[in-house]
Amino acid sequence: MSLPAAMRSTAFKVFCIIVVASIAIHLILRSDIDGSAVLYVGIPTIIAGLLLLTDRGQPSTNWKVRTLRLVKYSLIVMLASSAVLFEGFLCVVMFMPIYFGIILIIFLVRLAYEHSRSRNRMHFHVVPLLLLVTALEGTHPDLSFNRYNEVSRSKVVNLSIGQIKQNLIKPVELDQSRHWFLALFPMPYQFEARSLTEGEVHTIHYRYHRWFVTNTHEGFTKMEVAEASDQRIRMKVLEDTSYTSNYINALGTEINLKPITAGSTEVPLTIKYERLLDPAWYFDPLQRYASGLLGEYLIGVMIEK
């Protein structure tokens, strides 16, 4: 086959993979297993396998060139399917590490299989099979790991308990710098909080531009003051329509106030949530890290001012 003909053939195969991946992802996202590892492990594994089939018709080159070529095709498939499905920047960024991690594992196993001198090479099929098995995580309650999490951050502030409580209901300045990872996520642009009386409902408004300036999602989080004692303020989430509610089921926060001196207080802040995405080995540490950064940020903008 001539080079132009081979290129056209490969382009058509990649286009077919994009169509298949887009349809499969669309169906998964509208099913009861939309947050399962089928999407985040199974789909990349299948895409890698299909891309390896496209590599058969390519000119023979060294393994580095082949790997880079397949990675390029993988990127094209991911970006094209994301565009077809109107996925936002945040989804693409969060999906990219696990997507390319699995893609590269499959490619390297294939290269090892091709260069193996062993007569029995059945053991090379173990890794793809394990990935397909792990893709079942989250498809049934018995195939899920613990989803409930509490992440705490603590800081000593030079404020009394009374001053802290006053700050918690003051307007919040949201233009403070934050960690680059936290900056990837949509942050609130407006707080509505009148008092810390038990039963009072606070509303946090969010605006997220999926494509930087357009494809905008508007949402809010309503939180009730469930407990407001002298040294504890506990908030319970009543309703959450923010963009991140697709990935995390926010349950509430708890702030404990521990006086150290007349003018200083230790403030442990705990964020409680339920993880909605699998696999746990990828999303659990990622969400715990983001929640920890959020806790530190909230202490700074809501308490220290």
C-alpha beads as a LAMMPS data file, in Angstrom:
LAMMPS data file: protein, C-alpha beads

305 atoms
304 bonds

1 atom types
1 bond types

-500.0 500.0 xlo xhi
-500.0 500.0 ylo yhi
-500.0 500.0 zlo zhi

Masses

1 110.0

Atoms # bond

1 1 1 0.000 0.000 0.000
2 1 1 1.385 3.451 -0.949
3 1 1 2.065 6.013 1.784
4 1 1 -0.881 8.347 0.908
5 1 1 -3.225 5.365 0.732
6 1 1 -1.958 4.088 4.096
7 1 1 -2.459 7.532 5.620
8 1 1 -6.010 7.753 4.295
9 1 1 -6.745 4.281 5.606
10 1 1 -5.382 5.166 9.049
11 1 1 -7.319 8.449 9.111
12 1 1 -10.530 6.566 8.334
13 1 1 -9.822 4.011 11.081
14 1 1 -9.119 6.764 13.628
15 1 1 -12.359 8.494 12.572
16 1 1 -14.255 5.229 13.154
17 1 1 -12.671 4.887 16.604
18 1 1 -13.790 8.453 17.432
19 1 1 -17.355 7.605 16.409
20 1 1 -17.381 4.358 18.388
21 1 1 -15.833 6.002 21.477
22 1 1 -18.257 8.948 21.344
23 1 1 -21.308 6.695 21.088
24 1 1 -20.060 4.406 23.862
25 1 1 -19.272 7.320 26.209
26 1 1 -22.630 8.956 25.415
27 1 1 -24.491 5.763 26.343
28 1 1 -22.457 5.277 29.540
29 1 1 -22.996 8.880 30.677
30 1 1 -26.734 8.396 30.380
31 1 1 -26.824 5.106 32.230
32 1 1 -26.687 4.051 35.884
33 1 1 -22.950 3.353 35.603
34 1 1 -21.926 6.829 34.437
35 1 1 -19.419 7.257 37.284
36 1 1 -18.024 3.729 37.155
37 1 1 -14.598 2.578 36.028
38 1 1 -16.185 1.327 32.796
39 1 1 -15.830 4.893 31.544
40 1 1 -12.439 5.749 33.025
41 1 1 -10.656 2.386 32.652
42 1 1 -12.675 0.290 30.206
43 1 1 -12.985 2.895 27.447
44 1 1 -9.236 3.790 27.363
45 1 1 -8.353 0.069 27.310
46 1 1 -10.629 -0.551 24.339
47 1 1 -9.402 2.567 22.522
48 1 1 -5.802 1.414 22.991
49 1 1 -6.656 -1.991 21.557
50 1 1 -8.379 -0.456 18.532
51 1 1 -5.483 1.927 17.918
52 1 1 -3.065 -0.982 17.922
53 1 1 -5.072 -2.419 15.031
54 1 1 -4.546 0.810 13.059
55 1 1 -0.791 0.486 13.585
56 1 1 -0.627 -2.733 11.570
57 1 1 -0.948 -0.904 8.272
58 1 1 1.672 1.696 9.124
59 1 1 5.230 1.707 7.705
60 1 1 7.665 -0.274 9.846
61 1 1 9.538 2.063 12.238
62 1 1 11.290 1.842 15.582
63 1 1 9.293 1.501 18.786
64 1 1 9.751 5.149 19.836
65 1 1 8.254 6.473 16.617
66 1 1 5.412 3.951 16.802
67 1 1 4.629 4.880 20.407
68 1 1 4.619 8.616 19.661
69 1 1 2.392 7.993 16.658
70 1 1 -0.098 6.002 18.719
71 1 1 -0.044 8.620 21.488
72 1 1 -0.829 11.252 18.847
73 1 1 -3.795 9.202 17.643
74 1 1 -4.908 8.733 21.259
75 1 1 -4.887 12.487 21.808
76 1 1 -6.884 13.038 18.622
77 1 1 -9.490 10.474 19.720
78 1 1 -9.805 12.000 23.196
79 1 1 -10.087 15.615 22.047
80 1 1 -12.418 14.824 19.152
81 1 1 -14.780 12.704 21.259
82 1 1 -14.736 15.383 23.999
83 1 1 -15.721 18.015 21.440
84 1 1 -18.499 15.811 20.054
85 1 1 -19.852 15.256 23.574
86 1 1 -19.446 18.951 24.566
87 1 1 -17.236 18.020 27.498
88 1 1 -15.541 20.878 29.322
89 1 1 -11.928 21.743 29.994
90 1 1 -12.067 20.367 33.556
91 1 1 -13.313 16.942 32.411
92 1 1 -10.535 16.685 29.833
93 1 1 -7.813 17.675 32.325
94 1 1 -9.013 15.226 35.003
95 1 1 -9.430 12.402 32.488
96 1 1 -6.109 12.908 30.716
97 1 1 -3.706 11.332 33.288
98 1 1 -5.641 8.072 33.720
99 1 1 -6.464 7.931 29.993
100 1 1 -2.877 8.234 28.817
101 1 1 -1.601 6.093 31.688
102 1 1 -3.749 3.163 30.557
103 1 1 -3.043 3.835 26.874
104 1 1 0.728 3.718 27.472
105 1 1 0.478 0.553 29.575
106 1 1 -1.318 -1.247 26.733
107 1 1 1.151 0.047 24.132
108 1 1 4.181 -1.017 26.197
109 1 1 2.717 -4.464 26.852
110 1 1 2.193 -4.843 23.109
111 1 1 5.796 -3.838 22.403
112 1 1 7.065 -6.272 25.028
113 1 1 4.925 -9.000 23.440
114 1 1 6.357 -8.312 19.979
115 1 1 9.977 -8.335 21.190
116 1 1 9.667 -11.316 23.505
117 1 1 11.688 -14.368 22.504
118 1 1 9.689 -16.676 24.713
119 1 1 7.609 -19.323 22.963
120 1 1 4.806 -18.931 25.503
121 1 1 3.641 -15.306 25.520
122 1 1 0.213 -15.827 27.041
123 1 1 1.266 -13.963 30.223
124 1 1 1.291 -10.704 28.237
125 1 1 -2.495 -10.891 28.086
126 1 1 -2.781 -10.660 31.879
127 1 1 -2.455 -6.840 32.038
128 1 1 -5.253 -6.061 29.531
129 1 1 -7.479 -8.623 31.244
130 1 1 -6.778 -7.082 34.665
131 1 1 -7.655 -3.637 33.313
132 1 1 -10.942 -4.933 31.931
133 1 1 -11.732 -6.569 35.292
134 1 1 -10.937 -3.364 37.216
135 1 1 -13.249 -1.553 34.798
136 1 1 -16.152 -3.274 36.567
137 1 1 -15.559 -1.202 39.726
138 1 1 -18.639 0.853 40.536
139 1 1 -21.024 -1.084 38.285
140 1 1 -22.581 -2.696 41.395
141 1 1 -22.516 -1.826 45.116
142 1 1 -20.600 -5.041 45.826
143 1 1 -17.926 -3.914 43.367
144 1 1 -17.351 -0.534 45.008
145 1 1 -14.964 0.709 47.680
146 1 1 -15.741 3.166 50.464
147 1 1 -17.042 6.426 48.998
148 1 1 -17.482 8.512 52.151
149 1 1 -14.657 10.885 53.008
150 1 1 -13.782 13.509 55.605
151 1 1 -10.834 15.788 54.903
152 1 1 -9.602 18.170 57.610
153 1 1 -7.254 21.119 57.646
154 1 1 -6.316 23.138 60.726
155 1 1 -4.754 26.553 61.300
156 1 1 -4.132 28.863 64.230
157 1 1 -5.506 32.361 63.511
158 1 1 -4.986 35.553 65.492
159 1 1 -8.690 36.053 66.092
160 1 1 -11.096 35.407 68.956
161 1 1 -14.067 33.071 68.522
162 1 1 -16.407 36.073 68.370
163 1 1 -14.360 37.688 65.597
164 1 1 -14.308 34.433 63.630
165 1 1 -18.089 34.115 63.789
166 1 1 -18.476 37.688 62.580
167 1 1 -16.126 37.038 59.675
168 1 1 -18.081 33.959 58.620
169 1 1 -21.129 36.065 57.700
170 1 1 -19.252 38.982 56.126
171 1 1 -18.940 39.320 52.317
172 1 1 -16.183 37.093 51.005
173 1 1 -13.366 38.391 48.810
174 1 1 -12.903 35.691 46.178
175 1 1 -10.082 37.258 44.185
176 1 1 -7.341 35.862 46.416
177 1 1 -4.693 33.729 44.758
178 1 1 -5.057 29.991 45.185
179 1 1 -3.130 26.822 44.411
180 1 1 -2.909 26.081 40.667
181 1 1 -4.715 22.750 41.093
182 1 1 -7.591 24.390 42.950
183 1 1 -7.742 27.075 40.253
184 1 1 -8.785 24.389 37.743
185 1 1 -12.135 23.998 39.512
186 1 1 -15.067 26.417 39.339
187 1 1 -15.055 28.677 42.402
188 1 1 -18.056 30.560 43.818
189 1 1 -18.668 34.145 42.767
190 1 1 -21.271 35.027 45.410
191 1 1 -22.099 34.033 48.995
192 1 1 -25.435 34.701 50.680
193 1 1 -25.132 34.354 54.466
194 1 1 -27.112 36.437 56.953
195 1 1 -26.427 34.740 60.273
196 1 1 -25.154 31.600 61.993
197 1 1 -28.493 30.833 63.591
198 1 1 -29.414 27.161 63.492
199 1 1 -31.772 26.506 60.590
200 1 1 -30.491 29.467 58.568
201 1 1 -29.778 28.606 54.922
202 1 1 -26.687 29.950 53.168
203 1 1 -26.474 29.958 49.370
204 1 1 -23.258 29.769 47.353
205 1 1 -23.464 30.646 43.646
206 1 1 -21.187 29.150 40.980
207 1 1 -20.531 29.956 37.351
208 1 1 -18.340 27.679 35.248
209 1 1 -17.371 28.240 31.620
210 1 1 -16.728 24.762 30.243
211 1 1 -14.882 26.233 27.258
212 1 1 -13.167 29.109 29.078
213 1 1 -15.605 31.826 27.953
214 1 1 -18.655 29.931 26.707
215 1 1 -20.725 26.752 27.262
216 1 1 -21.540 28.117 30.709
217 1 1 -22.980 26.171 33.620
218 1 1 -24.755 28.101 36.392
219 1 1 -25.356 26.397 39.729
220 1 1 -25.634 26.848 43.459
221 1 1 -25.172 25.071 46.760
222 1 1 -27.658 25.550 49.585
223 1 1 -26.248 24.832 53.046
224 1 1 -28.192 24.815 56.322
225 1 1 -26.651 25.745 59.656
226 1 1 -27.221 22.383 61.372
227 1 1 -25.361 23.295 64.572
228 1 1 -24.053 26.589 65.935
229 1 1 -22.677 26.122 69.438
230 1 1 -20.011 28.197 71.184
231 1 1 -17.151 26.220 69.676
232 1 1 -18.632 24.380 66.705
233 1 1 -20.372 25.348 63.483
234 1 1 -21.721 22.503 61.395
235 1 1 -23.198 23.031 57.927
236 1 1 -25.346 20.502 56.055
237 1 1 -25.794 20.578 52.280
238 1 1 -29.457 20.692 51.291
239 1 1 -29.116 21.046 47.527
240 1 1 -26.200 21.195 45.125
241 1 1 -26.504 22.014 41.435
242 1 1 -22.903 23.174 40.920
243 1 1 -20.834 21.653 38.121
244 1 1 -18.730 19.587 40.535
245 1 1 -21.863 17.876 41.888
246 1 1 -21.431 15.472 38.956
247 1 1 -18.250 14.181 40.598
248 1 1 -18.641 14.800 44.326
249 1 1 -21.735 14.599 46.506
250 1 1 -21.004 17.396 48.991
251 1 1 -22.422 16.543 52.434
252 1 1 -21.322 19.485 54.548
253 1 1 -18.605 21.106 56.601
254 1 1 -17.689 21.340 60.264
255 1 1 -15.670 24.105 61.891
256 1 1 -14.379 23.631 65.421
257 1 1 -13.120 26.648 67.353
258 1 1 -10.491 25.911 69.990
259 1 1 -9.363 29.005 71.947
260 1 1 -5.639 29.160 72.644
261 1 1 -5.367 32.668 74.088
262 1 1 -7.746 35.618 74.313
263 1 1 -6.789 36.661 70.788
264 1 1 -5.893 33.414 69.034
265 1 1 -7.898 30.324 68.058
266 1 1 -7.125 26.991 66.454
267 1 1 -9.555 26.353 63.603
268 1 1 -9.886 22.766 62.324
269 1 1 -12.151 22.734 59.250
270 1 1 -13.544 19.414 57.985
271 1 1 -15.114 18.867 54.569
272 1 1 -17.432 15.881 54.238
273 1 1 -18.341 14.390 50.876
274 1 1 -19.162 11.235 48.948
275 1 1 -16.995 10.252 45.991
276 1 1 -19.082 9.577 42.893
277 1 1 -16.366 8.444 40.478
278 1 1 -14.419 5.204 40.098
279 1 1 -11.787 3.819 40.112
280 1 1 -11.053 4.648 43.746
281 1 1 -7.282 4.263 43.306
282 1 1 -7.314 7.289 40.980
283 1 1 -10.182 9.538 42.068
284 1 1 -10.008 9.060 45.839
285 1 1 -6.513 10.586 46.317
286 1 1 -7.276 13.223 43.675
287 1 1 -10.460 14.374 45.421
288 1 1 -8.900 14.217 48.878
289 1 1 -6.050 16.407 47.668
290 1 1 -8.446 18.945 46.134
291 1 1 -10.610 18.959 49.283
292 1 1 -7.559 19.599 51.460
293 1 1 -6.570 22.573 49.308
294 1 1 -10.152 23.844 49.445
295 1 1 -10.153 23.611 53.252
296 1 1 -6.989 25.718 53.467
297 1 1 -8.448 28.228 51.004
298 1 1 -11.724 28.547 52.921
299 1 1 -9.931 29.212 56.197
300 1 1 -8.070 32.021 54.464
301 1 1 -10.969 33.732 52.646
302 1 1 -13.801 33.144 55.152
303 1 1 -12.090 33.254 58.527
304 1 1 -8.799 35.141 58.315
305 1 1 -10.136 37.633 55.729

Bonds

1 1 1 2
2 1 2 3
3 1 3 4
4 1 4 5
5 1 5 6
6 1 6 7
7 1 7 8
8 1 8 9
9 1 9 10
10 1 10 11
11 1 11 12
12 1 12 13
13 1 13 14
14 1 14 15
15 1 15 16
16 1 16 17
17 1 17 18
18 1 18 19
19 1 19 20
20 1 20 21
21 1 21 22
22 1 22 23
23 1 23 24
24 1 24 25
25 1 25 26
26 1 26 27
27 1 27 28
28 1 28 29
29 1 29 30
30 1 30 31
31 1 31 32
32 1 32 33
33 1 33 34
34 1 34 35
35 1 35 36
36 1 36 37
37 1 37 38
38 1 38 39
39 1 39 40
40 1 40 41
41 1 41 42
42 1 42 43
43 1 43 44
44 1 44 45
45 1 45 46
46 1 46 47
47 1 47 48
48 1 48 49
49 1 49 50
50 1 50 51
51 1 51 52
52 1 52 53
53 1 53 54
54 1 54 55
55 1 55 56
56 1 56 57
57 1 57 58
58 1 58 59
59 1 59 60
60 1 60 61
61 1 61 62
62 1 62 63
63 1 63 64
64 1 64 65
65 1 65 66
66 1 66 67
67 1 67 68
68 1 68 69
69 1 69 70
70 1 70 71
71 1 71 72
72 1 72 73
73 1 73 74
74 1 74 75
75 1 75 76
76 1 76 77
77 1 77 78
78 1 78 79
79 1 79 80
80 1 80 81
81 1 81 82
82 1 82 83
83 1 83 84
84 1 84 85
85 1 85 86
86 1 86 87
87 1 87 88
88 1 88 89
89 1 89 90
90 1 90 91
91 1 91 92
92 1 92 93
93 1 93 94
94 1 94 95
95 1 95 96
96 1 96 97
97 1 97 98
98 1 98 99
99 1 99 100
100 1 100 101
101 1 101 102
102 1 102 103
103 1 103 104
104 1 104 105
105 1 105 106
106 1 106 107
107 1 107 108
108 1 108 109
109 1 109 110
110 1 110 111
111 1 111 112
112 1 112 113
113 1 113 114
114 1 114 115
115 1 115 116
116 1 116 117
117 1 117 118
118 1 118 119
119 1 119 120
120 1 120 121
121 1 121 122
122 1 122 123
123 1 123 124
124 1 124 125
125 1 125 126
126 1 126 127
127 1 127 128
128 1 128 129
129 1 129 130
130 1 130 131
131 1 131 132
132 1 132 133
133 1 133 134
134 1 134 135
135 1 135 136
136 1 136 137
137 1 137 138
138 1 138 139
139 1 139 140
140 1 140 141
141 1 141 142
142 1 142 143
143 1 143 144
144 1 144 145
145 1 145 146
146 1 146 147
147 1 147 148
148 1 148 149
149 1 149 150
150 1 150 151
151 1 151 152
152 1 152 153
153 1 153 154
154 1 154 155
155 1 155 156
156 1 156 157
157 1 157 158
158 1 158 159
159 1 159 160
160 1 160 161
161 1 161 162
162 1 162 163
163 1 163 164
164 1 164 165
165 1 165 166
166 1 166 167
167 1 167 168
168 1 168 169
169 1 169 170
170 1 170 171
171 1 171 172
172 1 172 173
173 1 173 174
174 1 174 175
175 1 175 176
176 1 176 177
177 1 177 178
178 1 178 179
179 1 179 180
180 1 180 181
181 1 181 182
182 1 182 183
183 1 183 184
184 1 184 185
185 1 185 186
186 1 186 187
187 1 187 188
188 1 188 189
189 1 189 190
190 1 190 191
191 1 191 192
192 1 192 193
193 1 193 194
194 1 194 195
195 1 195 196
196 1 196 197
197 1 197 198
198 1 198 199
199 1 199 200
200 1 200 201
201 1 201 202
202 1 202 203
203 1 203 204
204 1 204 205
205 1 205 206
206 1 206 207
207 1 207 208
208 1 208 209
209 1 209 210
210 1 210 211
211 1 211 212
212 1 212 213
213 1 213 214
214 1 214 215
215 1 215 216
216 1 216 217
217 1 217 218
218 1 218 219
219 1 219 220
220 1 220 221
221 1 221 222
222 1 222 223
223 1 223 224
224 1 224 225
225 1 225 226
226 1 226 227
227 1 227 228
228 1 228 229
229 1 229 230
230 1 230 231
231 1 231 232
232 1 232 233
233 1 233 234
234 1 234 235
235 1 235 236
236 1 236 237
237 1 237 238
238 1 238 239
239 1 239 240
240 1 240 241
241 1 241 242
242 1 242 243
243 1 243 244
244 1 244 245
245 1 245 246
246 1 246 247
247 1 247 248
248 1 248 249
249 1 249 250
250 1 250 251
251 1 251 252
252 1 252 253
253 1 253 254
254 1 254 255
255 1 255 256
256 1 256 257
257 1 257 258
258 1 258 259
259 1 259 260
260 1 260 261
261 1 261 262
262 1 262 263
263 1 263 264
264 1 264 265
265 1 265 266
266 1 266 267
267 1 267 268
268 1 268 269
269 1 269 270
270 1 270 271
271 1 271 272
272 1 272 273
273 1 273 274
274 1 274 275
275 1 275 276
276 1 276 277
277 1 277 278
278 1 278 279
279 1 279 280
280 1 280 281
281 1 281 282
282 1 282 283
283 1 283 284
284 1 284 285
285 1 285 286
286 1 286 287
287 1 287 288
288 1 288 289
289 1 289 290
290 1 290 291
291 1 291 292
292 1 292 293
293 1 293 294
294 1 294 295
295 1 295 296
296 1 296 297
297 1 297 298
298 1 298 299
299 1 299 300
300 1 300 301
301 1 301 302
302 1 302 303
303 1 303 304
304 1 304 305
